[in-house]
Amino acid sequence: MPSSRRAILRHILSGLCVKMNRTKSVPSDVMETPLNRCLNTFDIALLGIGHMVGAGIYVLTGTVAKEMAGPGIILSFVLAGIISMLAALCYAEFGTRVPKAGSAYVYTYISMGEFWAFVIGWNILLEHMLGAASVARAWSGYVDSMLGGWIGNTTLELTGGIQEPGLAQYPDVLAFVVCIVYAAALAGGVKATAVFNSLLTLVNIAVMILVISVGFWYADTKNWSESEGGFLPYGIGGVIAGAATCFYAFVGFDSIATSGEEAKNPAVSIPIATVLSLFVVTIGYILVSAALTLMIPISEINPAASLPEAFGQLNLSWAKYLISIGALCGMTTTLLGSLFALPRCMYAMASDGLLFSCFGKINSTTQVPLLNLVVSGLLSACLALVFDLAKLVEFMSIGTLLAYTIVSASVIILRYRPMERITTIRVPAVTTSPDDDDDDDDEDVVSQSSIDTSSPTSEMIEEVLAGRLKSQFRCLEPLLGRFEPGSVVSVAVVLFIFLSFAICVELKVSWTQLYTGTWWALLIYGFIIFAASTCVAVIAVHNQNTRGLVFKVPLVPFVPALGIFCNILLMVHLDAVTWVRFFVWVCIGMVVYFLYGIRNSKEGEVCSSYSILMTTSEAGKMAWGSFKGTNGKKGTTSTTNKHTIFERFTGRSRPEDKKSIVEESENETTGYS
């Protein structure tokens, strides 16, 4: 009896591992959707710019310049922009692979499995909620500063304020109302939202150009002199800490990937809009922060309304009010971007069965998930009502950085995964009617690079070689050739993530010992760097799978690996309290997943498993935790799928499963004939 209990327990645990690691199967027609495909490249690019250029430039610039980096905020934005570009390239490749709502959640589901997909999706929900709440709070603060603090003072007199640590000084009713109003505005449909967003974004860009022009006209280089603290008053550490906070200003570009299910031609629009919007925003941030720190000393910057107050100190009242109008337009587009992406991420998770099914419904008239919009608007409004802006921004960064890390890792994993284990998606061209005169030329046809003109022989060879060692590295076959194609790369990616985390922690904790040349610190640090470099080298010696990709991240695995390291570096520099809050939120998500999501997953409907009520005699016929496949005849067991959980996880192949490339090529040639 005890052995039977242990066998049942092993079976339950093996089934749990299978469920947690099951990947999403992509439908053959990825363009089919209940949402409205009506966005062109220009709409999506302005959506991304509008989502990024808001509170980041009008509020965050003053806070980071005064309290973290000084004039070195320029380097902080450069560093944050480069790291964001590394992640954006990965998002662009996935956006052409899988043009579906859900962004990083969907990408992780396809490449790494259901459990990690839920973790990422759960944190994306928090990211967009915090983003909307923080921007609403900044929007309210700007209006309050224009009214001379009347709103804040009146609220304090009526309520007496909030005395709890970590919460705002007073409940921000205006921020609450702003969230509700803009959530209601989004219910009108995606095309009306896109037009409204485009107009406000163009106004915002015009105001940015005004700030840069007038700011450099009144620039004084003495504000960067040693008498004012110099260019780096807080040192390199301040620049890195500022970059971790400035990263918040770039989080909007993932809304471009979220809009993939509403793009007319996502294969072209997503990569162009992603790279273009991020480049424009990075240049704008650098120039605006330079103009601000050159106009006035950092000691005189007002973090709540840095740009209007700076122009006010120069007796430029007309510019002060123009900037305030631009700031409100910019923060409105950022708020719209967060409230636009949040319901669609909820819809994607609910459609897969990982969230409650009521969130997977689309209104037939507006083609918008209305219930999701109501819930997300209320939750964001409640957060904006009671939480302080700085706490919202800091808490938001960790979830964003984690999502970027997983997406970069997923790009590497899918590049080296054999063709039979993934679905390469070719997005068909969308034919447009003659009445669509305002559409760009790139909406009519897909790039010719998506048309595969290769012969069946070359297709077969690439399928066989994907995930295997390159011919010039066959000497490593005894060491790495014992595993299934692609599995070595997956393990190397996981190890690289852990080693990168160890390197970043070592840099933060033992920087003094490293700087002074302490032997033990150098030895440990050198060993970890060598191990991480070895992981990247092991990945690089394998053949990639690039067939069917319209847009490809360059220099894989080096660019995604650099993005992973930089994201982890910024995560390590976040406050410890932020990590505690993050783990609390993840624990809440685990309750939702294990009580609801894992049982209602749509992928579970197509998974086959044993009955848990196996008899003792049946249990003795085969190893628990292994798959029992049939060849079509009752009672006949196939040996090809007979692997234990450990073998499937590590990718170790059995001797009878090992085949040479020539043998596999012959088998596939027979299949073609």
N, C-alpha and C positions, 0 to 999 in steps of 0.2 A: 504493500500500500504506500509506504513512503516513497518508493521509486516511482510509482504512478503519479503521486503529487508533484514530485520534482519534474517528471516528464511533462505534465500539464503546465506547470509554471514556466518551464523552458519554452513550451509552445506558445504560451501567451506572450512572453517577452519577445520571442522571435517575430510573432505577428505584429506586435507593437512597433518593432524596429522597421518592419516592412512598410507599415502604414506611415510612419514618420518620414521615411526616405522615398516614398513614391513621388514620381515627377508628373507634371501636368502634360497631358497629351494635347497637342495643338490641333484644332480642326483643320481640315484640308482647305476650306474656304475662309481664310482669315479676314477677308474684307466684309464678310456678312456680320451685321451687328444691328441691334435694335436702336442704337444711337444714330444721330443724324450726321452723315459725312458731308460737311459743307465748308470746312476750313481749308484755305489755301496757305501757301508758304508765308506770305506776308502777314496773314492773320496770326499764324502760330508764332512767328518771330516776334511780333509785337506783344503777344500774350506772354512770352518768356521775358522780354525786356520789361514789360509792365509789372510782372511778378517780382522781378529782381530790384528794379529801381523804385524804391519807396522809402520805407523806414530806414533801410540800410544806408542811404545816402543823406537823408535829412535828419536822422536821429543818431544812428550808430557812429557816424563820422565824428561828431563832437565828443561823444563818450570815449571812444578809443583814443582820439588825439589828446584829450586832456588827462585821462586816467591811466592809460596803458602804454602808448607808444610815442606820443608827441608827434613831431613832423615825420618820424619813422613810420607813421601810419601809411605812408606811400608804399614802403616796402611790405607792410602787412597786407595791403590790398594786392600787391604784385604776387606775393606768396600765395595768398588765398585764391587769387585768380588762376594761377598756374595749376594749383591742386584741383580747383574746380574744373579746369579744362581737361585734365587727365580723366576725371570722372565723366565729364560731358561726352568725351569721345566714346567711352564705353556705353553710355546711355544711347548715343546716336546709332551705334552698331546694333544694339538690341532693339531700338525703335524700328529699324528696317527688318529685323528678323521677325519680331512679334508686334505688329501694330495694334495692340490692344490696350484698353484702359487698365490701370493698375501699376504701371511703371515698374519700379524695382521689384515689387512683389511678384508680378508675373514672370519677370526675368529669372528671379531666384527659384520660383516654382518649377520652371522648365529645366533649369540646370542643376540645382543643388538639392531639391526635394521639398516636401510639404512643410516640415517642421521649421526649417530656416525661412521659408517663404512666409509663414505665418508670423514669425518674429519680426521680419522686415516689414510686412504689411501692417502689423500692429503698431510699430514705431512710426511708420509713415502717417498713419492716422493721427498719432500724437503730434507729429511734426507739423502737419497742416493745421491742426486745431490751435497749437501754440503760435504758429505763424499768423493766423487770422486774429487771435486774441492780442498778440503783441502789437500788430499793426493798428488794430482798433484803439489800443491804449495810446499808441504814439499819435494817432489821428486826433484823439481827444485832447492829448497834451498840447498839440500844436494850436488847436482852436482856443484852448484855455490860455495859452501864452499870448495869443492875439487879443484876447479880452482882458488882459492884465491880471490873470489868475482869479477871475470872478467865479468861475465854475468850481474850482477846487476849494476856495474859501467858503463859498455858500454851502457846499456839501459837508465840509468839516463842521460848520456851525449847526447844521441840521442833524447830522449823524453822530458827531463826536469823534469820528475817525475809527480806524482799526488798529488795535495795539498788538496784534499777534505778529511775531517775527516771520519774515518771509512773505508776508502779504503786503498789499499796497497800503498807503497811508490813509486812504479813504476809498469807499466803493465808487467806481467810475461808471455812473449811470449812462453818460453819453457814449462811452465805448460799448456798453451793452446794447444800446439802441442802434448804433452804427452797424454792428454785426447782424442784427435782426433785419434791418432795412436792406442791406446789400445782399443778404441771403434771399430775401423775397424778390429782389431785382433779378437774381440769376434764374428764377423760375420761369422767366419769359422765353427761354430757349438759348441755345448756344450761339446762333448767328447774331441775335440781338446783343448778346453779351460781348461777342467779339468786336462788333462795330463800336459799341460804347467804350470798350477797353482800348481800342485803337485810337480813338479821338483823345482820350485822356493821356495816353502814352505819348502821343505827338506833342501835346501841350507840355508834358513833363520834360521831354527831350529839349524843347525850346527853352525852358527855364534853366536846364542844366547848361546849355550853351551860354545863356546870359550870365550865370554864376561864374563860369570859367573865364569868360571875356572880361567882365568887370573886376573879378578877383585878381587876375594877373595884371590889370591896369593899375590897381592900387597895391600891388605886392611890395613888400619891404623885406629884403634878405636879412635884415638885422634880427628878424623873428626866428631865424635859424641859427643865430650866432651863439657862442658859448655863454654870453651874458644872459640869454634866455633859456639856457639848459642844453643848447646844441641840437644837432639833428636827431640824436638818439639819447634823450634824457633818461630813458628807462632801460637802455642797453638792448642787446640782442634778445634777451629773454622777453622784454616788453614787446618787441616786434613779433615774436612767435605767439605770445599770448594774445596780442592784438589780431594776428592772423586767424587764430582759433575763433575769436569773436566776429571778425569781419567775414568769416565763412558764412555766417547767417545772411549776409547781403547777397549771396549767390545761390541760395537754395531754390530760387524760382525756376531754374532751367529744367528741373525734373517735371514741372507741369507741362513742358513741351512733349515729353514722352507720354504723359498721361493723356494728352489730347490725340494720341495716335489713332484711337478708334473713331475719332470724329474728323480726321484729315482725309481729304479727297485722294491724295497720293502720298501716303506716309513714307514710302521708300525714298522719295526725293525730298519731301518737305521736312521730315524730322531731322536728318543730319544737317541740312543747310540752316534751318532755323536755330538749332542748338548751338552750332559753332558761331554763327553770325551774332546772335543775341548775346552770348557770353563775351565775345570779343568787344562789342560795342559797350557793354556795361562795365567791363574791366577798365577800358580806357577812360570812360566817364568818371568812375570812382577815383582813379589815380589823379586825374586833373582837378577834380573838385576838392579832394583832400589837400592837394598841393596849394590850391588857391586859398583855402581856408586858413592853413597854417602860415601862409605868407602874409595874409591880410592883418591878422592880429596875433599877439603872443598866446601860447597855449594856456597860460594862466588866466586869460580873460575870456576863454571860450565857455559858452553856456551850453552844457550837454543837452538840455531839454529842447532847445531851438537854436542850434549853433549857427546856421547860415543866416537866418533873418537878424539875429542879434549882432552878428559880425558886421553886416551891412548897416545896421542901425548905429553901431559905434562909429562908423565912417560918415554919419549924417546923410545916408542914402535911403531916405524913408520910402521913396517910390520902389526901389529895388527890394526893400524889406517886405513890402506887401505882395509884390509880384512873386517873390520866392515862396511866401506863405501859400499863395494860390497853387503854385507848382507843387509844393510839398503835399498839399491836400490831394491834388490830382494823382501824384505818384503813390501816395499811401493808399488811395482808393483802388488803383490798379493792382497793388500788391495784395490788398485784402480780397479783391475779386479773384485773383489768382489762387489764393489759398482755399477760398470757399468754392472755387471751380474744381480744384483737384480732389478735395476731401470726399465729396459724395461719390465721385467716380472710383476712387480706391475702395470705398465701402461696397460699391456695386460689384467691383471685380472680385472681392473676397466672398461676398454673399453668393455670387453666381457660381463660385467653386464649392459652395457649401461650408466654408470655414467661418462665416458669420451668419447671423440669423437670416432666414430666407426672405423676410419682409424687406430687407435692404437690397434685394436683387430685382426689384420691380421697376419698370420704366413707364412713365406716363405716356400714353399713346398720343396725346395732343402735342405736348411740348417736347417729347422725346428726351426728357430729363428725369433722373431719379429724385422725385419730389420729396419722398419721405426722408431720404438721406440728406437732402438739402435742409429740411426742417431740423432734423436732429443735429447735424453739424453746425448749423447756425446757432442753435440754442446752447450747445456745449461750448462753442467758441465764445459766445456772449457771456456765459457764466465765468469762464476763465478770465476774460477781460475785466469783468466786474470787480474781482477781488485780488488778482495777482499783480505784482509789480512788474514793470517792463523788463528790467534787467534780469530778473529770475526767469521770466518766460524765454528770453533770448538764449540764456545759458543752457537751460534745460532742453531747448529745441536743438541745439547744435549736436549733441551726442547722438541722437537718433538719426540725424542727417548724415553724419560722418560714418555711422555703422552701415547705413544703406549704401553709401558710395563705396565702402570697402567691399561689401558683398557683391555688388554689381561688377566691380573690377575683377574680383575673383571668378565670377561666373563667366566673364568673357574668356578668361584663360581656359577654364574647364571645357566650355563648349567648343573652343577652337581646336582642342586636341581630342574631342570625343568622336568615335567612329560614326560613320553615316547611318548605320543601322540602328543607333541608339538615340538619334535626334531627328527632328523634322526640320529640314531646311526650307524656309518659307520664301517663296517667290511671290511678291505682291503683284497682282495683275494690274494692268493699266486700267484706269477708270475713264470710260467714254463720257464726254460731257456734251450737253445739248448745245445747239447753236446760240441759244439765248444767253449762255454764260459768257458774256463778252468781257467781264471784269476778271476772269480767271487768268492766271499766268500760264505761259506756254508749258511750264514744267508740270502742270496738272493734267495735260492731255495724254502723255505717254510716259512710260517708265524708261529710265535710262537704258541704253543698249547693253550696258554691262550686266543687266539682270537676265539677259537672254543667253542661255547656255548653248553654245554651238559645238561643244566638244563631242568627240565620238564616244560610242559606248565603251570602247576599250579604255580610253583615258578616264572616263567616269569610274569604271570598275577598279582601275589601279589606284585612284585617289581614295576610293572607299576602303580599299584593303589597307593602304598605307597610313590612314588617319590614326593618330595615337600611337604609332609604332616608331621605333628608333630610325633615325635617318641612316642612309646607307654608309656614310663615312664614320658612323659611330657604332657599327656592328660589334666592335670589340666589347661593348657593354652588354651584349646580349645575355651572357651567363648571369649577370647581376640584375638587370632590369627586364629581361625578356621572359621571365617566368610568370609575369602578371598579364592580365587582360589589357588590351589597348585602351589607353586613356586613364586607367586606374592609377598608374604611377604619377601622372600629372596631377590628378585630384589630391592624392596624399601630399605631394610636394607643395601644392598651393596652401593646404591647411597648415603644414609645418611652417611655411614662410610667414603666414599670418601670425602664428604664435611667436616665432623668432623676431619678427618685426616689433611686436609688442614688447618683447624682452629688451630689444635694443633701445626702444624709446624710453622705457622705464629706467634702464641703466643710464641713459643720457640725463634724465631728470634727477635721479637720486644720487649718482656718483659723478656728477659733472666736475666737481672740484678735484677729485682724485684723478679723473681722466686728464684734466687740464694740467695738473702738476706732475703727471707721469708716474703715478703709483703703479707698481708692477702688477699687483693682483687685479686692479681694475682694467689695465690694458690687456691682460691675459684673458680675462672673462669676456671683455668687449670684443677682442679680436676673434675669439672662438665663435661667438654668436654671429658676428658678421660673416665669418667664413662659412658657417653652416647655412645662413640665409642665402648667401651667394651660390652655394652648392645647389640649393633647392631651385633657384632660377636657372642655373646651368642644366640641371636634370630636365627641367621643362623644355628648355630650348633645343635639346638634342632630339626631340620627337617631331614627327611630321604633323603639320597643321591640316585642318579641314576648312577651306575658305570658299568652297563651291556655293554658288547661289547668293552670295552676299553683295548687295549693292554698295554698301559703305563698310569699310574695314578699318579698325583701329590700327594705326601703324606700329611697327616694331613690337609686336606681341612676342614674348611675354613681358618685355622690359617696361613699356609704358604703363600697362595695368599694374605691374608690380611696384613701380615707383608711386603710382596713385595710392595703392594699398598702404605703403609705408608712410606717405605724407598724411593720409587720413588718420592713421593710428597715432602719429606724432602729435597731431592736433587734439585727438581724443585724450591722450595722456595728460595734456596741459589743462584740461578742464578741472573744475573744482571737485573735491571728493564728495561733497553733498550732492552734486549733480549725478554722480555715479550711483549713489544710494537711491535717489529718486528714480533713476532709470531702471534699476533692478526691481524696485517696487512695481513699476508700471509693467515690466516684463512678467513678473509673477502673476499679476492680474490677468495678463494675456494668456499665460499658461493654464489658468483655471478655465478660461473660455475655450481654449483649444482642446484640452483633454476631456472636458465635460460635454462639449458640443461639436467643435470642428472636426475632430478626428473620427467621429461616428457618422457625421453627415457629409463628409467630403464627397464630391461628385466623382473623384478618381477612385474612391472605394467601391463605387457601383460596378466598375469594370474589372476590379481586382479579384482574382480567385484565391481561395485559401482553404485550408482544411476545416472540417468541422471540429470544434473544440471538444466534442463528446466522442472522441475516438475510443474504441475498445482497447484493452490491453494487448490483445493479439495483433490488432492493426498497428499499434504503436511499436511492436517489436519487429515489424516487417521492414521498417526504414528508419533512418536517423531523424530524430526530432530536430526541427529547425531547418530541414532541407525541403526543397520543392519536389513535388511528385508530379511529373508531367506524363501525359499519355500520348501515344502515337496514333490514336484513333481507334484502337481495339480495347475493349473492356478488359481490365486486369493486366494490361501490358504497361510496363513502366519505361519511360524514355530515360536514357542515361545522360542526355545532353544537358538537361536542366537540373541534375541532381547535385546541388551545391548547398553547403551549409551557409548559415548567416555570416559566419566569419569569412568564408571564401568569397561570398558576394560582396562583402564590405571591402576586403583588401584587394579583390580582383585576382587572387591566386587561382590559376587554372590547374586542373588535374591533367595527368599525363595523357589520358585518352582524349582530352579536349584540345591538346596542343596541335596546331596545324601550321605548316609553313605557308608563307605568302603564295608560293607557287600552287600549292594544293588548294588554297582558298580561291585563287584566281581561276583554276580549272573548274571548281565547283560552280562559281558564279557564271563562268562562260557556258556551262551546261544549262544553267537556269535561264540565260538569255536565249539560248537556242530552243 
